[in-house]
Amino acid sequence: MRPTVVLVALFVSGCVVEVPPPVPQSRVEAVPPPPAPRLVWQPGEWHYQGGTYLWVKGRYVRRLATYHRWVPAHWNTKGSWVDGHWT
């Protein structure tokens, strides 16, 4: 199906496809020394809420055995917001 046909079909059907605004660049944060052993720095990130981005500061969190790497918050391929998380 040609793109123009798809756009016309969406327009006629009343569907509104919203494209989320791009995620702003991350802020530069000074990482303080860990206050205790077994803590790991979780970087600050943008959270999408109510149609706008809100900055959440980085912080130390207790390191779990399952923490291997931090995945920043992002929009997935289905257009849903995924909060940052450890994998």
Biopython code that builds the backbone (N, CA, C, O; Angstrom):
import numpy as np
from Bio.PDB.StructureBuilder import StructureBuilder

atoms = [
    (1, "MET", "N", (0.841, -1.165, 0.000)),
    (1, "MET", "CA", (0.000, 0.000, 0.000)),
    (1, "MET", "C", (0.894, 1.238, 0.000)),
    (1, "MET", "O", (1.868, 1.307, 0.750)),
    (2, "ARG", "N", (0.565, 2.198, -0.829)),
    (2, "ARG", "CA", (1.364, 3.411, -0.928)),
    (2, "ARG", "C", (1.147, 4.293, 0.302)),
    (2, "ARG", "O", (0.057, 4.296, 0.875)),
    (3, "PRO", "N", (2.185, 5.048, 0.715)),
    (3, "PRO", "CA", (2.061, 5.898, 1.903)),
    (3, "PRO", "C", (0.904, 6.887, 1.841)),
    (3, "PRO", "O", (0.248, 7.132, 2.854)),
    (4, "THR", "N", (0.641, 7.461, 0.660)),
    (4, "THR", "CA", (-0.449, 8.440, 0.570)),
    (4, "THR", "C", (-1.792, 7.779, 0.826)),
    (4, "THR", "O", (-2.685, 8.393, 1.410)),
    (5, "VAL", "N", (-1.943, 6.536, 0.399)),
    (5, "VAL", "CA", (-3.190, 5.814, 0.626)),
    (5, "VAL", "C", (-3.382, 5.571, 2.126)),
    (5, "VAL", "O", (-4.492, 5.696, 2.643)),
    (6, "VAL", "N", (-2.297, 5.226, 2.817)),
    (6, "VAL", "CA", (-2.369, 4.985, 4.262)),
    (6, "VAL", "C", (-2.755, 6.270, 4.978)),
    (6, "VAL", "O", (-3.613, 6.246, 5.860)),
    (7, "LEU", "N", (-2.138, 7.394, 4.618)),
    (7, "LEU", "CA", (-2.455, 8.669, 5.255)),
    (7, "LEU", "C", (-3.905, 9.063, 5.025)),
    (7, "LEU", "O", (-4.574, 9.544, 5.939)),
    (8, "VAL", "N", (-4.389, 8.861, 3.814)),
    (8, "VAL", "CA", (-5.791, 9.170, 3.513)),
    (8, "VAL", "C", (-6.699, 8.270, 4.337)),
    (8, "VAL", "O", (-7.705, 8.733, 4.873)),
    (9, "ALA", "N", (-6.359, 6.993, 4.445)),
    (9, "ALA", "CA", (-7.170, 6.052, 5.221)),
    (9, "ALA", "C", (-7.200, 6.470, 6.690)),
    (9, "ALA", "O", (-8.255, 6.406, 7.320)),
    (10, "LEU", "N", (-6.080, 6.890, 7.241)),
    (10, "LEU", "CA", (-6.041, 7.331, 8.634)),
    (10, "LEU", "C", (-6.867, 8.602, 8.823)),
    (10, "LEU", "O", (-7.580, 8.737, 9.817)),
    (11, "PHE", "N", (-6.775, 9.519, 7.885)),
    (11, "PHE", "CA", (-7.521, 10.764, 7.965)),
    (11, "PHE", "C", (-9.016, 10.503, 7.903)),
    (11, "PHE", "O", (-9.781, 11.048, 8.700)),
    (12, "VAL", "N", (-9.434, 9.669, 6.955)),
    (12, "VAL", "CA", (-10.851, 9.367, 6.765)),
    (12, "VAL", "C", (-11.407, 8.607, 7.970)),
    (12, "VAL", "O", (-12.548, 8.834, 8.372)),
    (13, "SER", "N", (-10.616, 7.715, 8.542)),
    (13, "SER", "CA", (-11.099, 6.914, 9.666)),
    (13, "SER", "C", (-11.134, 7.708, 10.966)),
    (13, "SER", "O", (-11.703, 7.238, 11.952)),
    (14, "GLY", "N", (-10.542, 8.894, 10.991)),
    (14, "GLY", "CA", (-10.539, 9.713, 12.189)),
    (14, "GLY", "C", (-9.412, 9.378, 13.149)),
    (14, "GLY", "O", (-9.364, 9.916, 14.255)),
    (15, "CYS", "N", (-8.509, 8.502, 12.747)),
    (15, "CYS", "CA", (-7.387, 8.148, 13.607)),
    (15, "CYS", "C", (-6.402, 9.310, 13.654)),
    (15, "CYS", "O", (-6.104, 9.942, 12.641)),
    (16, "VAL", "N", (-5.917, 9.566, 14.835)),
    (16, "VAL", "CA", (-4.895, 10.589, 15.000)),
    (16, "VAL", "C", (-3.644, 9.887, 15.500)),
    (16, "VAL", "O", (-3.649, 9.265, 16.563)),
    (17, "VAL", "N", (-2.581, 9.994, 14.729)),
    (17, "VAL", "CA", (-1.323, 9.382, 15.126)),
    (17, "VAL", "C", (-0.440, 10.488, 15.663)),
    (17, "VAL", "O", (-0.011, 11.368, 14.917)),
    (18, "GLU", "N", (-0.168, 10.442, 16.965)),
    (18, "GLU", "CA", (0.674, 11.462, 17.579)),
    (18, "GLU", "C", (2.109, 10.980, 17.621)),
    (18, "GLU", "O", (2.398, 9.851, 18.017)),
    (19, "VAL", "N", (2.987, 11.849, 17.210)),
    (19, "VAL", "CA", (4.418, 11.547, 17.271)),
    (19, "VAL", "C", (4.963, 12.244, 18.509)),
    (19, "VAL", "O", (4.869, 13.466, 18.623)),
    (20, "PRO", "N", (5.536, 11.476, 19.442)),
    (20, "PRO", "CA", (6.046, 12.109, 20.658)),
    (20, "PRO", "C", (7.237, 13.008, 20.356)),
    (20, "PRO", "O", (7.986, 12.760, 19.411)),
    (21, "PRO", "N", (7.409, 14.053, 21.160)),
    (21, "PRO", "CA", (8.568, 14.922, 20.956)),
    (21, "PRO", "C", (9.854, 14.161, 21.249)),
    (21, "PRO", "O", (9.855, 13.252, 22.079)),
    (22, "PRO", "N", (10.941, 14.517, 20.586)),
    (22, "PRO", "CA", (12.202, 13.821, 20.848)),
    (22, "PRO", "C", (12.647, 14.011, 22.293)),
    (22, "PRO", "O", (12.375, 15.042, 22.908)),
    (23, "VAL", "N", (13.323, 13.019, 22.817)),
    (23, "VAL", "CA", (13.826, 13.080, 24.186)),
    (23, "VAL", "C", (14.965, 14.101, 24.236)),
    (23, "VAL", "O", (15.891, 14.028, 23.428)),
    (24, "PRO", "N", (14.908, 15.059, 25.181)),
    (24, "PRO", "CA", (15.999, 16.034, 25.283)),
    (24, "PRO", "C", (17.325, 15.344, 25.619)),
    (24, "PRO", "O", (17.349, 14.210, 26.098)),
    (25, "GLN", "N", (18.408, 16.047, 25.358)),
    (25, "GLN", "CA", (19.720, 15.509, 25.712)),
    (25, "GLN", "C", (19.813, 15.371, 27.222)),
    (25, "GLN", "O", (19.251, 16.171, 27.970)),
    (26, "SER", "N", (20.531, 14.344, 27.658)),
    (26, "SER", "CA", (20.728, 14.143, 29.090)),
    (26, "SER", "C", (21.514, 15.305, 29.667)),
    (26, "SER", "O", (22.343, 15.911, 28.988)),
    (27, "ARG", "N", (21.248, 15.603, 30.911)),
    (27, "ARG", "CA", (21.990, 16.647, 31.606)),
    (27, "ARG", "C", (23.290, 16.056, 32.140)),
    (27, "ARG", "O", (23.365, 14.869, 32.456)),
    (28, "VAL", "N", (24.295, 16.894, 32.233)),
    (28, "VAL", "CA", (25.572, 16.455, 32.790)),
    (28, "VAL", "C", (25.471, 16.561, 34.303)),
    (28, "VAL", "O", (25.149, 17.618, 34.845)),
    (29, "GLU", "N", (25.749, 15.458, 34.972)),
    (29, "GLU", "CA", (25.681, 15.444, 36.431)),
    (29, "GLU", "C", (27.041, 15.061, 36.998)),
    (29, "GLU", "O", (27.711, 14.166, 36.485)),
    (30, "ALA", "N", (27.434, 15.745, 38.053)),
    (30, "ALA", "CA", (28.653, 15.368, 38.763)),
    (30, "ALA", "C", (28.304, 14.154, 39.622)),
    (30, "ALA", "O", (27.359, 14.187, 40.410)),
    (31, "VAL", "N", (29.077, 13.087, 39.459)),
    (31, "VAL", "CA", (28.825, 11.866, 40.222)),
    (31, "VAL", "C", (29.662, 11.907, 41.492)),
    (31, "VAL", "O", (30.890, 11.835, 41.438)),
    (32, "PRO", "N", (28.988, 12.022, 42.641)),
    (32, "PRO", "CA", (29.743, 12.056, 43.894)),
    (32, "PRO", "C", (30.284, 10.672, 44.236)),
    (32, "PRO", "O", (29.817, 9.672, 43.690)),
    (33, "PRO", "N", (31.261, 10.608, 45.131)),
    (33, "PRO", "CA", (31.770, 9.299, 45.534)),
    (33, "PRO", "C", (30.642, 8.497, 46.197)),
    (33, "PRO", "O", (29.758, 9.080, 46.826)),
    (34, "PRO", "N", (30.668, 7.181, 46.062)),
    (34, "PRO", "CA", (29.607, 6.371, 46.680)),
    (34, "PRO", "C", (29.606, 6.530, 48.200)),
    (34, "PRO", "O", (30.663, 6.497, 48.829)),
    (35, "PRO", "N", (28.427, 6.703, 48.788)),
    (35, "PRO", "CA", (28.359, 6.874, 50.234)),
    (35, "PRO", "C", (28.559, 5.581, 51.015)),
    (35, "PRO", "O", (28.787, 5.611, 52.224)),
    (36, "ALA", "N", (28.475, 4.451, 50.327)),
    (36, "ALA", "CA", (28.636, 3.163, 50.999)),
    (36, "ALA", "C", (28.998, 2.107, 49.954)),
    (36, "ALA", "O", (28.717, 2.286, 48.769)),
    (37, "PRO", "N", (29.623, 1.005, 50.390)),
    (37, "PRO", "CA", (29.912, -0.080, 49.454)),
    (37, "PRO", "C", (28.610, -0.677, 48.912)),
    (37, "PRO", "O", (27.540, -0.502, 49.495)),
    (38, "ARG", "N", (28.721, -1.368, 47.813)),
    (38, "ARG", "CA", (27.590, -2.060, 47.166)),
    (38, "ARG", "C", (26.526, -1.118, 46.616)),
    (38, "ARG", "O", (25.391, -1.528, 46.375)),
    (39, "LEU", "N", (26.889, 0.128, 46.420)),
    (39, "LEU", "CA", (25.976, 1.064, 45.775)),
    (39, "LEU", "C", (26.493, 1.349, 44.379)),
    (39, "LEU", "O", (27.701, 1.362, 44.145)),
    (40, "VAL", "N", (25.580, 1.577, 43.459)),
    (40, "VAL", "CA", (25.939, 1.859, 42.074)),
    (40, "VAL", "C", (25.174, 3.099, 41.636)),
    (40, "VAL", "O", (24.029, 3.322, 42.029)),
    (41, "TRP", "N", (25.842, 3.903, 40.806)),
    (41, "TRP", "CA", (25.228, 5.149, 40.326)),
    (41, "TRP", "C", (24.182, 4.843, 39.275)),
    (41, "TRP", "O", (24.458, 4.173, 38.279)),
    (42, "GLN", "N", (22.980, 5.340, 39.507)),
    (42, "GLN", "CA", (21.905, 5.252, 38.513)),
    (42, "GLN", "C", (21.783, 6.646, 37.922)),
    (42, "GLN", "O", (21.395, 7.579, 38.624)),
    (43, "PRO", "N", (22.108, 6.807, 36.638)),
    (43, "PRO", "CA", (22.146, 8.147, 36.052)),
    (43, "PRO", "C", (20.780, 8.825, 36.053)),
    (43, "PRO", "O", (19.737, 8.172, 36.066)),
    (44, "GLY", "N", (20.821, 10.162, 36.039)),
    (44, "GLY", "CA", (19.592, 10.930, 35.888)),
    (44, "GLY", "C", (19.012, 10.683, 34.503)),
    (44, "GLY", "O", (19.723, 10.288, 33.579)),
    (45, "GLU", "N", (17.721, 10.920, 34.373)),
    (45, "GLU", "CA", (17.079, 10.695, 33.077)),
    (45, "GLU", "C", (15.789, 11.490, 32.976)),
    (45, "GLU", "O", (15.256, 11.992, 33.966)),
    (46, "TRP", "N", (15.317, 11.584, 31.769)),
    (46, "TRP", "CA", (14.053, 12.248, 31.498)),
    (46, "TRP", "C", (12.916, 11.246, 31.659)),
    (46, "TRP", "O", (13.019, 10.105, 31.209)),
    (47, "HIS", "N", (11.829, 11.677, 32.303)),
    (47, "HIS", "CA", (10.592, 10.898, 32.371)),
    (47, "HIS", "C", (9.546, 11.661, 31.584)),
    (47, "HIS", "O", (9.461, 12.886, 31.677)),
    (48, "TYR", "N", (8.755, 10.944, 30.814)),
    (48, "TYR", "CA", (7.706, 11.573, 30.017)),
    (48, "TYR", "C", (6.404, 11.458, 30.792)),
    (48, "TYR", "O", (5.951, 10.356, 31.103)),
    (49, "GLN", "N", (5.808, 12.596, 31.099)),
    (49, "GLN", "CA", (4.592, 12.592, 31.904)),
    (49, "GLN", "C", (3.711, 13.766, 31.500)),
    (49, "GLN", "O", (4.169, 14.908, 31.456)),
    (50, "GLY", "N", (2.465, 13.486, 31.211)),
    (50, "GLY", "CA", (1.518, 14.552, 30.887)),
    (50, "GLY", "C", (1.899, 15.377, 29.682)),
    (50, "GLY", "O", (1.618, 16.575, 29.634)),
    (51, "GLY", "N", (2.539, 14.751, 28.705)),
    (51, "GLY", "CA", (2.911, 15.450, 27.481)),
    (51, "GLY", "C", (4.177, 16.278, 27.583)),
    (51, "GLY", "O", (4.478, 17.064, 26.685)),
    (52, "THR", "N", (4.922, 16.110, 28.668)),
    (52, "THR", "CA", (6.157, 16.868, 28.825)),
    (52, "THR", "C", (7.235, 15.992, 29.476)),
    (52, "THR", "O", (6.934, 14.969, 30.090)),
    (53, "TYR", "N", (8.465, 16.406, 29.331)),
    (53, "TYR", "CA", (9.584, 15.678, 29.933)),
    (53, "TYR", "C", (9.962, 16.324, 31.260)),
    (53, "TYR", "O", (10.050, 17.547, 31.361)),
    (54, "LEU", "N", (10.186, 15.491, 32.278)),
    (54, "LEU", "CA", (10.622, 15.951, 33.593)),
    (54, "LEU", "C", (11.954, 15.283, 33.909)),
    (54, "LEU", "O", (12.100, 14.076, 33.720)),
    (55, "TRP", "N", (12.926, 16.054, 34.389)),
    (55, "TRP", "CA", (14.236, 15.502, 34.714)),
    (55, "TRP", "C", (14.213, 14.899, 36.117)),
    (55, "TRP", "O", (13.755, 15.532, 37.069)),
    (56, "VAL", "N", (14.709, 13.674, 36.233)),
    (56, "VAL", "CA", (14.861, 13.005, 37.521)),
    (56, "VAL", "C", (16.365, 12.858, 37.743)),
    (56, "VAL", "O", (17.061, 12.247, 36.932)),
    (57, "LYS", "N", (16.863, 13.425, 38.852)),
    (57, "LYS", "CA", (18.297, 13.422, 39.128)),
    (57, "LYS", "C", (18.828, 12.008, 39.348)),
    (57, "LYS", "O", (18.103, 11.115, 39.786)),
    (58, "GLY", "N", (20.112, 11.827, 39.035)),
    (58, "GLY", "CA", (20.780, 10.560, 39.292)),
    (58, "GLY", "C", (20.937, 10.340, 40.788)),
    (58, "GLY", "O", (20.879, 11.276, 41.586)),
    (59, "ARG", "N", (21.139, 9.068, 41.147)),
    (59, "ARG", "CA", (21.275, 8.750, 42.570)),
    (59, "ARG", "C", (21.957, 7.398, 42.720)),
    (59, "ARG", "O", (22.020, 6.609, 41.777)),
    (60, "TYR", "N", (22.456, 7.149, 43.897)),
    (60, "TYR", "CA", (23.024, 5.841, 44.185)),
    (60, "TYR", "C", (21.907, 4.894, 44.611)),
    (60, "TYR", "O", (21.021, 5.264, 45.381)),
    (61, "VAL", "N", (21.961, 3.683, 44.105)),
    (61, "VAL", "CA", (20.999, 2.648, 44.475)),
    (61, "VAL", "C", (21.775, 1.398, 44.873)),
    (61, "VAL", "O", (22.929, 1.216, 44.484)),
    (62, "ARG", "N", (21.139, 0.562, 45.638)),
    (62, "ARG", "CA", (21.773, -0.689, 46.066)),
    (62, "ARG", "C", (21.972, -1.591, 44.857)),
    (62, "ARG", "O", (21.037, -1.841, 44.096)),
    (63, "ARG", "N", (23.186, -2.072, 44.689)),
    (63, "ARG", "CA", (23.496, -2.937, 43.547)),
    (63, "ARG", "C", (22.963, -4.335, 43.805)),
    (63, "ARG", "O", (23.229, -4.942, 44.842)),
    (64, "LEU", "N", (22.202, -4.832, 42.835)),
    (64, "LEU", "CA", (21.702, -6.198, 42.898)),
    (64, "LEU", "C", (22.513, -7.066, 41.951)),
    (64, "LEU", "O", (23.103, -6.556, 40.998)),
    (65, "ALA", "N", (22.550, -8.347, 42.192)),
    (65, "ALA", "CA", (23.312, -9.269, 41.342)),
    (65, "ALA", "C", (22.806, -9.238, 39.905)),
    (65, "ALA", "O", (23.550, -9.558, 38.977)),
    (66, "THR", "N", (21.558, -8.859, 39.717)),
    (66, "THR", "CA", (20.977, -8.848, 38.367)),
    (66, "THR", "C", (21.318, -7.582, 37.586)),
    (66, "THR", "O", (21.024, -7.503, 36.394)),
    (67, "TYR", "N", (21.936, -6.584, 38.236)),
    (67, "TYR", "CA", (22.284, -5.337, 37.548)),
    (67, "TYR", "C", (23.540, -5.536, 36.709)),
    (67, "TYR", "O", (24.622, -5.784, 37.241)),
    (68, "HIS", "N", (23.385, -5.427, 35.405)),
    (68, "HIS", "CA", (24.538, -5.539, 34.513)),
    (68, "HIS", "C", (24.803, -4.225, 33.779)),
    (68, "HIS", "O", (25.946, -3.784, 33.658)),
    (69, "ARG", "N", (23.715, -3.605, 33.290)),
    (69, "ARG", "CA", (23.888, -2.319, 32.615)),
    (69, "ARG", "C", (22.594, -1.527, 32.700)),
    (69, "ARG", "O", (21.511, -2.094, 32.842)),
    (70, "TRP", "N", (22.721, -0.229, 32.611)),
    (70, "TRP", "CA", (21.587, 0.683, 32.684)),
    (70, "TRP", "C", (21.073, 0.945, 31.277)),
    (70, "TRP", "O", (21.852, 1.280, 30.384)),
    (71, "VAL", "N", (19.771, 0.798, 31.070)),
    (71, "VAL", "CA", (19.127, 1.097, 29.785)),
    (71, "VAL", "C", (18.353, 2.401, 29.991)),
    (71, "VAL", "O", (17.392, 2.424, 30.759)),
    (72, "PRO", "N", (18.754, 3.490, 29.320)),
    (72, "PRO", "CA", (18.065, 4.766, 29.502)),
    (72, "PRO", "C", (16.604, 4.703, 29.045)),
    (72, "PRO", "O", (16.232, 3.866, 28.223)),
    (73, "ALA", "N", (15.796, 5.595, 29.587)),
    (73, "ALA", "CA", (14.395, 5.702, 29.179)),
    (73, "ALA", "C", (14.338, 6.010, 27.681)),
    (73, "ALA", "O", (15.214, 6.687, 27.143)),
    (74, "HIS", "N", (13.298, 5.504, 27.016)),
    (74, "HIS", "CA", (13.197, 5.688, 25.572)),
    (74, "HIS", "C", (11.782, 5.361, 25.078)),
    (74, "HIS", "O", (10.965, 4.800, 25.808)),
    (75, "TRP", "N", (11.522, 5.723, 23.840)),
    (75, "TRP", "CA", (10.282, 5.334, 23.169)),
    (75, "TRP", "C", (10.554, 4.016, 22.460)),
    (75, "TRP", "O", (11.556, 3.898, 21.755)),
    (76, "ASN", "N", (9.691, 3.029, 22.627)),
    (76, "ASN", "CA", (9.898, 1.768, 21.922)),
    (76, "ASN", "C", (9.283, 1.845, 20.526)),
    (76, "ASN", "O", (8.691, 2.860, 20.160)),
    (77, "THR", "N", (9.421, 0.784, 19.761)),
    (77, "THR", "CA", (8.950, 0.790, 18.371)),
    (77, "THR", "C", (7.424, 0.827, 18.271)),
    (77, "THR", "O", (6.882, 1.105, 17.202)),
    (78, "LYS", "N", (6.732, 0.551, 19.372)),
    (78, "LYS", "CA", (5.265, 0.603, 19.376)),
    (78, "LYS", "C", (4.744, 1.978, 19.791)),
    (78, "LYS", "O", (3.534, 2.194, 19.862)),
    (79, "GLY", "N", (5.666, 2.907, 20.065)),
    (79, "GLY", "CA", (5.269, 4.252, 20.458)),
    (79, "GLY", "C", (4.945, 4.384, 21.932)),
    (79, "GLY", "O", (4.298, 5.351, 22.336)),
    (80, "SER", "N", (5.383, 3.427, 22.746)),
    (80, "SER", "CA", (5.144, 3.486, 24.186)),
    (80, "SER", "C", (6.425, 3.930, 24.890)),
    (80, "SER", "O", (7.529, 3.583, 24.470)),
    (81, "TRP", "N", (6.262, 4.703, 25.971)),
    (81, "TRP", "CA", (7.384, 5.166, 26.761)),
    (81, "TRP", "C", (7.851, 4.054, 27.686)),
    (81, "TRP", "O", (7.040, 3.421, 28.362)),
    (82, "VAL", "N", (9.154, 3.818, 27.717)),
    (82, "VAL", "CA", (9.757, 2.807, 28.589)),
    (82, "VAL", "C", (10.697, 3.530, 29.548)),
    (82, "VAL", "O", (11.665, 4.160, 29.120)),
    (83, "ASP", "N", (10.410, 3.437, 30.848)),
    (83, "ASP", "CA", (11.284, 4.067, 31.843)),
    (83, "ASP", "C", (12.653, 3.389, 31.831)),
    (83, "ASP", "O", (12.784, 2.229, 31.440)),
    (84, "GLY", "N", (13.671, 4.137, 32.268)),
    (84, "GLY", "CA", (15.008, 3.563, 32.384)),
    (84, "GLY", "C", (14.984, 2.397, 33.366)),
    (84, "GLY", "O", (14.203, 2.384, 34.317)),
    (85, "HIS", "N", (15.844, 1.432, 33.122)),
    (85, "HIS", "CA", (15.867, 0.244, 33.994)),
    (85, "HIS", "C", (17.200, -0.482, 33.871)),
    (85, "HIS", "O", (17.957, -0.279, 32.922)),
    (86, "TRP", "N", (17.460, -1.324, 34.848)),
    (86, "TRP", "CA", (18.667, -2.153, 34.854)),
    (86, "TRP", "C", (18.368, -3.476, 34.169)),
    (86, "TRP", "O", (17.276, -4.030, 34.298)),
    (87, "THR", "N", (19.362, -3.971, 33.436)),
    (87, "THR", "CA", (19.211, -5.306, 32.833)),
    (87, "THR", "C", (20.363, -6.169, 33.289)),
    (87, "THR", "O", (20.448, -7.336, 32.909)),
]
sb = StructureBuilder()
sb.init_structure("model")
sb.init_model(0)
sb.init_chain("A")
sb.init_seg("    ")
for serial, (resi, resn, name, xyz) in enumerate(atoms, 1):
    if name == "N":
        sb.init_residue(resn, " ", resi, " ")
    sb.init_atom(name, np.array(xyz, "f"), 0.0, 1.0, " ", f" {name:<3s}", serial, name[0])
structure = sb.get_structure()
